[in-house]
Amino acid sequence: MSEEKPIVLFRDVTSNNIKKLGHKKDTLFVVFHNESCYEYFPVSIQDYEKLLGAQSIGAHFHNKIVKNKSIKHKSSKAYEPS
């Protein structure tokens, strides 16, 4: 049985490492410039909006999401390169 691909609306962002961001049901979806996609959870819609509004999306992502030990992550099939 194949893993169901979540439907996520991605937003292009300006970052050296991150290409696109999306959010659905307390899950942050991150597409990196190498086209890999990861899910980070739990991430609230408010934290997603703070990330989108950050002066440096990459620094905010690293400091507030990656370094947060209560947030888990896994590879995702939510994004397919065009």
Buried (B, 14 or more C-beta within 10 A) or exposed (E): EEEEEBEBEBEEBEBEEBBBBBBBEEBBBBBBEEEEBBBBBEBEEEBBEEBEEBEEBBEBBEEBBEEEEEBEBEEBEBBEEE
